[in-house]
């Protein structure tokens, strides 16, 4: 998360709310491992990665909802071997991603 700190500082100084998505478990050939993070501003900006692009669009949508309602959520993304060929994906792994609002001291 260290590499995301400058972006977090920039967004916070601009008054933006931020959600953090963290890979909490990864199985199989998942593109990112545990601890990978993506941050999302309330304006829909992204920094970091939780899947190398496979699920970032949905995580963005979910993160914006978390910022709207304030409640964290656990997301699970998986694909079966049959689906791999139907949608043309090379990754057959599973990831669980925890999305929560970034709370700063004093809030």
N, C-alpha and C positions, 0 to 999 in steps of 0.2 A: 504494500500500500504506500510505501515511502515515495515511489515515483508519482503517485497521484496527489501528494500533499500540495504542490504548487497550484494545481488546478483547483483543488478544494478551496485553498486560500483565496484564489481569484474569484471563484463563484460566490463564496461567502461574502467577500468584500463588496460584491455587486448585489448582495441581498437575496441571492438565490437559495432555495431550499434544495437539499441533496439527499438522494437515496443511494445506499451502498448495496450492491449485489455481490455475494461471496459464494464461491463454490465450496460446499461443505462436504460433499462426497462425490467421487468420480469412479466409475467402474468401466472396465473394458477399454476400448480405444477412444475415450473421451479426449477432446483436443486440449483441455486445460485441466490441471490437477487441483486438489484441495488448496484453498487459500487464494486462488486467482480472484481478482476483484474488478468490478465495473462500477463506475459512479455515473449517476444520471442527475442532471439538474431539472428543476421544475419547468424549464423551458425546452426540455427534450435533448439537451446536449449530452454526449457520451464521452467517457474517457476510460481506458482500460479494456479488459476483455474477460469474459467468462466462458467463451466457447469458440473463439476464432471466427465468429460470424454466424455460426449455425443457428443460434437461438437469441442473439442480441436484440433482434426486433421485438420478440415477445417479452424479453426481460425489460426492455425499455417501457413497453406498455404497462407491464405489471408494476414497475418502479414508479411510474407516474400515478398509478392508482394508490400505491402505498403512500406517496406524498399527499395525495388528496384525502385519504381516510386516516392516515397515521398508523395503521396497523401493519406489523411485519407479516411476511408470508414465506412459506417454504414451497419452492417450485421443483418439479421433477420432470426432466426431459429424457426420453428414451426412444429408441427406434428398434423395431424387430428386424431380423434378417430379411424377411419378406419385403418390408417397407424400404429397405436400403435400395433395392433395385427399382422399386416403383417411383421413388422420388430422386434417384440418382445420387444419393449421398454415399460417401465412402466410410463414414464413421458409424460404427454400430454400438457405441458406448452409451452410458447413462450418466447424467449429472444431476445432482440436487443443488439448488441455489437458494440461499437465504437472502431475502430482500428486506431491508429495514431503512427507516429514515435515519440520516446522520444527525445525531444530537450533539450539539456543542455545549460546553460548559456555560452555565447561566441561563439555559433555556428551560 
